[in-house]
């Protein structure tokens, strides 16, 4: 009588892979750029976007200030061509913010896949992980959110640029902030086109950063597979700290705007650089904390992984050391010295000690000192040229020659 072989139980199907993730390729501005043929599906045509933004934000100001007679002089304290703040904002910061989209997309988009490829997210948590990614993409594509930013820049943004940060002297676009004077023709474009455009792009970046941190927060709530002995010193998620380099152009762009504002007040309002030391340092610290600070959300899981690793490797080290002593030290025979030569036990003992040290040095945050230094340099670099305002050209040349020749 034939006996039927038992049916093999089918393994459960693997969870679906997370959807392709991008912080940048979505939202109102992205769609408008695609329809205007200044961007492709994968952020191609960067040169077109840079040219279009510069033509829209800066070039009309130049033409209109010439028509107003305020481009090179006239009855104003700050002519257009000498307005460091304006040129820093629209010819340096704005192009950097646009170009940063490509950099961030290339550096940040693959990170979500690494959580899966490196088995940091456990199989049982994949549905929750995929749901978090899908939710982030849905928020990214929200037209209502970016429309809210437009409303914000045309309400609160206009008030701030007019009353809070405007210089106290007559400029190419208006008179002093407290004089109640009307805008020039260039001033109207500046107030209702150029400044709102810049503020919208900058606030959109802040929105994207908040969206990124929101996604990481959801991931940090999962039972991640972190290991204290990982060589990156951060349980296996050290790539999150290194990925922060991608946001360096944003910090540099924001630093360029701050440097331009300080330069204007030094050159035309008689103020000195030391008067802005506290503001500059506070801004650098604030921006670095804004980028790296939210990553401490992984600290509880990293702390648990380190405690677990210390306990496990401590037990393993004790067992191995006791066995090593019993085999090589307790026998009390001089002839063991020859046997010890070439034995792998000594190398294994050294490897175990090294692994134990790696566990002990594990960080409780997924970033290190080098990551902090890179962001500090990115945020502070635009402020360095302001030191030239403390010396005359003759004194600066003399100091340089002294430094080089003596």
Order of alpha helices (4+ residues) and beta strands (2+ residues): alpha-alpha-alpha-alpha-alpha-alpha-alpha-alpha-alpha-alpha-alpha-alpha-alpha-alpha-alpha-alpha-alpha-alpha
